[in-house]
């Protein structure tokens, strides 16, 4: 006899950082707000929905965001506040189940197949969670309910902001058929582009490819893509999920050969990694530079030290130093990535730390 379907909820706070700022400062409500640095090399960490109407999104250079919306209001991030609010939200989650897998400060999976309330309806639980978050935190959350993590994530994106959507077992396989593969959680821009080159544009196209073919093109990820195209995802909700690294990468529209443009490309990557480090309260001792050449050859260079990287400037400086060590180039570069690993909780009291490589 088959096991009954699981009941999975994916909760995603709506424009979390920006919404916290608008909640705490009423003068910002209704305005296009960007959390992040407004300096020339600053990057948007989060954008309010008013700002998103102008095409502003996270990881966008601040100068580009300002160009799109001259009235954009920049607000300096307050990560300690976001962490405190996240803890309040997490307490709401754990009042229903111990099976909570946080993905970031503003996003988590919950397995409520068996739950503390005894409620048989995951939809009812999701409604209660959203109402309690609004009451306790003054913020809105979107939620998706389904029988696996992949579909719950798709469902939470379906009715944003402040929405709730359910994908039942009967709906699952058909729901992904007409969805562009670029909207599948777990398929990033580079993989989506590769799929498009192979003639795979929708879930239906992906489902029509054999397991062997997908493994041949995508290696270890092939079985996962084969399954999700059929609405299947057996991954459990893991409450003790330990983060091993924080990384960011970018694929260039045109291959690069000069260190100047590559160095400029490293700045937003360092911003993104450091924001995640600040948000999670984690610091890392190892910086790794990932380089993919035009012929898809991949190389990495890393530097480690006994103490954690102390600030964003040091992270960028180390990344640039690792990049410089690859010159003169053997071939053009199509992708750069920066990863921080050897993670540990940030010290409660700041202390002087040695810079890597010095």
Residue, then its C-alpha position, 0 to 999 in steps of 0.5 A: x500500500x502506498x504511503x499517503x501524500x505528504x503535506x508540505x508548506x513553503x512560506x516566503x515573506x513578501x519583499x522581506x527586508x523592504x517590508x520591514x523598513x516600510x513597517x518601521x518607517x511609515x514615511x516609506x510606505x507606498x514609496x519605491x524602496x531599495x534596501x542596499x547601498x546607493x553608492x556607485x558600486x552599491x547593489x540592491x539587496x531587496x526591493x519593495x513591490x513599488x520599486x519592482x514595478x520599475x523592473x528593480x530587483x535584488x542583486x541589481x547595481x544601484x546605479x542601474x536601479x536609480x536610472x530606472x527609478x529616479x525617485x527610488x529611496x535607498x535604505x541601509x540594511x539592518x540585518x540584526x533587525x531582520x534576524x530578530x523578525x525572522x526568529x519571531x516568524x520561525x517561532x510561529x512555524x515551530x508552534x505547528x511542526x518541528x520539521x522546519x527547513x529554513x532556506x534563508x531569513x525569509x523563506x522556509x519549508x514545513x512538513x505538516x503531515x503530522x503536526x502539533x495542532x492535529x489539523x488535517x488540512x495543510x491549507x488551513x495551517x498555511x492560512x493560520x500561519x500567514x494570519x499569525x505572521x501578520x498579527x505578530x510581525x505586521x508583515x505579509x507572507x505568501x504560502x504554497x501548499x503541495x505534496x512535495x517541496x518542488x511544487x510547494x515552492x512553485x505554489x508560493x510564487x504563484x499568487x505573490x504577494x500576500x497569496x496562498x495557492x494549493x497544488x494537489x496530487x491530481x494537479x501536480x504533473x499537469x501544473x508543470x507542463x506549460x511552465x517555462x523551465x526557467x521558472x523551475x526552482x533548481x534550474x538557474x539561468x545558465x541551465x535554463x539557457x542550455x536546456x533551451x539550446x537543446x529544445x527544452x523550453x517547458x515542463x512538457x519538453x523536459x518530461x519528453x526527454x529520457x532519463x539517460x538523455x538528461x543524465x548525459x546532458x546534466x550529469x547528477x542533476x539529470x534524475x532530479x530534472x526527470x522527476x520534477x518534470x513529472x511533479x515528483x520530488x522525494x526530498x525530505x524537509x530537513x530541519x537540521x540543514x547545515x549550510x556549508x558555503x555561501x556563493x554567487x556566480x554570473x555568466x557573461x553575455x559575451x566572453x571576457x578576456x581583460x582583468x578590468x571588466x572581470x574585476x568589475x564583475x566580481x564586485x556585485x558577487x562579493x556584495x551578494x556573498x557578504x549580504x548572505x553572510x551578514x543575514x545568516x550570521x555566518x563567517x567563512x575562512x576560505x574564499x574560492x574563485x570559480x572560473x569557467x572558460x569559453x570551452x567550459x573548462x572549469x578551474x577554481x582557486x582558493x585561499x584559507x586562513x585560521x580566522x574568518x574574512x573580516x569584511x566585504x572589502x577583504x572578500x573582494x580583495x582576496x577574490x581579485x588577488x585570486x583572479x590576478x593569479x590566473x593571468x595571462x589567460x589561456x582562453x576567454x572567460x564565460x563565468x565567474x563565481x565567488x564562494x565563502x566556506x569554512x563557515x562558523x557563527x560570527x563572534x558576538x564581540x568583534x575582534x581583530x582578525x588577520x586578513x587572508x594572505x597577509 
